[in-house]
Structures are given as structure tokens and as C-alpha cells.
Amino acid sequence: MTVALTAAPLVDTAQAYSAESGSLSFGGEPGEPISGGQSYGYEAGAVQLFDVQGSRDENSLAVAIDANQGTLWRLIVAAPDGQKLTEGTTYTGAKQWPYAQPGDPELTFSGTDNGTDKWCNTNSGSFTIEHIAAVHLRGGCGV
């Protein structure tokens, strides 16, 4: 599965806010549990809710999308405990909560698509922080 996120501006991100601009897109192979082989794309302003929240210590970033009609998505990425998300860094071996240990990066992606709950069901994945306003995730959900 590949997920791409861009959102701007990311200023004073200690609280959630509706992003002025941004997009979330993702897709995967047939049988993959989140996308089921389909491609999805959402734009800030074209959905009911496109919220971005960053931690004050710059360790994590959470995105919530409410695309109307029973379609909700939640993406969370975090550097290992005590570290900041850093541009140009690929975080490998990312684990989902509660399985992540303090030295592990974290990656959680889940949602509800037309009333059906969807969860990433793999033990680990990876993500790359390309720029503070862009996050590209690679790896992720297996069958």
C-alpha cells in the first residue's frame, strides 16, 4: 500500500485544525485490507473534515478525514520516543500501537469506508518524511 499526504500550513500544530490546503491519497494491491485494490483521494475543502494535528514536541502527526456518507480515515505517524519527525528521514520497522516499543517509529492507518471498518493488519511498515508539509508512506498493509 502507498499513502501520500500533503497539508499546509503546519504552524502551531499543538492542536487539531482544518487544513487550508492538502490532500490524502492511497491505494494498494487487490486483497489488501484498507484499499482492496482501489485508489482513494481526498482534498481539503472538498470533504466535510480534513484535520491535521501535530504534537508540540514534533514527534508525531495525526490526520483525520471525514469524507461524508460513512467514510472516515485516520492516519498517525510518529518518530521513536524522544525524537522529532525529521525531513528526509525514512522510518522503517514502524509498528502499530500498542505493539510499538519506545525505540520504534509508529504508523497507524485505519478507517470506515461506507460503514465497513478497515484496519492495517501487518506487524510493521515504513514511512518517509519528505517535507514538514508532505508525508509519503510506503509499505504497510498485507493480506
Secondary structure as UniProt FT lines:
FT   STRAND          2..8
FT   TURN            13..14
FT   STRAND          17..18
FT   STRAND          21..27
FT   TURN            30..31
FT   TURN            33..37
FT   STRAND          39..43
FT   TURN            44..45
FT   STRAND          49..54
FT   TURN            56..57
FT   STRAND          60..66
FT   TURN            69..70
FT   STRAND          72..78
FT   TURN            81..82
FT   TURN            87..88
FT   STRAND          89..95
FT   TURN            97..99
FT   TURN            102..103
FT   STRAND          106..113
FT   TURN            114..115
FT   STRAND          116..119
FT   STRAND          125..131
FT   TURN            132..133
FT   STRAND          134..138
//
